[in-house]
Amino acid sequence: MKYLALFLTALFAVFTFSQAKVVELTDENFGDLILENDEWLIDFYADWCGYCTRLAPVFNAADRLLSMSTHKHTKLGVVNVETNPGLSARFFVSRLPTIVHIKDHEVRVLKPTQKENDIVAFVTEERWRDVEPKSNLISPFSLFGKMVGFVGKMIKKLSGHSPWTLIGVLTGFLVFAISLPVLLNNKTVAETDKKKEVKASPTSKRKSKRID
């Protein structure tokens, strides 16, 4: 009986860990993993967030339950907003944790929860149909969303430099942006004035001296 219990425990452990695991999504692999016809649940978190820490085992439990249901095709992923600012910017994440549902490139945000059944039911009972998806303008798959994500990545890269370097780059860009129209305008005015001078000046004629 003792050996049977050990065998069943080992079998359960193997079965549990053989289930689909939550995928770590990053700024680099997101475009390759999220295909147009896929269905995803993505948890945005940060290591310093207490609510995120409490949600992590709940999200993993939801993954195991979905993998044993008729919706095992649904994939679950997590995004660390600290190391992936591009994705958090593209999804306009404003609070942590945030769970989003993606289906056919339509994005919906789940209500805050700490229950795996709520996360599972959002998919299995198709509760996502009762939630309005994000508009095409601010969708992470739109051109605007991708541009916002790019800006988020650039800000993260610049933040790795000293504050004086960041200030210098931003100041230089600002000065260039302000001075460029002025320089172009001055050049145009100078060319216009030159044309007017040439047009207004009489043609010079050389006078010949007459010798009697």
C-alpha angles and dihedrals in degrees: 000000000000092000091047090054091049090048093050091047091051091046091051091049092051091047092048096049093043090066122102112288127221110265122232105229121202140180087260104047100034096091092050097047104040105071123185097253096041126112116218142174111203127191117205111204146156129215092235093053112102094197089052091054091052092047095051098080090042091054091048090050090052089052091054092047093050092047088059094046134077087266096063088128088074110101126211125211140172131215124202102214092201095061097030107048091155094065095042088052093047091053092042091232108191102167138033132266100026124173118198129189120216123194124159087350091300113130125210129174120227122224114255110276142161095198123096090208091063091052093047094046090053086069107026095045091036093235086158087081089071092056122082111236121232113273119260090249096063097029113128087231094056124093090250092050092050091049091052089050091051091052090050091054092048092051090051091051093048091048088065090069127074117282090246091056091050091048091048093051094046092045092049091049091048093049091048092048091051098042098044096073090045093051092047091048093049091050091051092048092049092051091048093050091049091053090050092051092050091048095047100045116093119237109264117237126199113231116219120218117234117221115202 
